[in-house]
């Protein structure tokens, strides 16, 4: 599983220009369960995604299609982790290793 942090590299008015396309991109990935959670950081300096287990190269390819990245207004940072403890109802997220 992966935690992805998004960091804006441009002023918010430039980021906002690409927000609709970015939202559509997120909705498509979430509908396909290629992302599980997406939200804004507080304060608004970027975002955070939770992505399921997949080959790292696949995640890199997906993130490279983010309109924010394509338009040079944000970068991604990825941390891979193995979920061992999960809350009730989230057992499907637990590592099977």
Buried (B, 14 or more C-beta within 10 A) or exposed (E): BBBBBBEBBBEEEBBEBBEEBBEEBBEEBBEEEBBBEBEEEEEEEBBBBBBEBEEEEEBEEBBEEBBBBBBEBBBBEBEEEEBEEEEEEEEEBEEEE
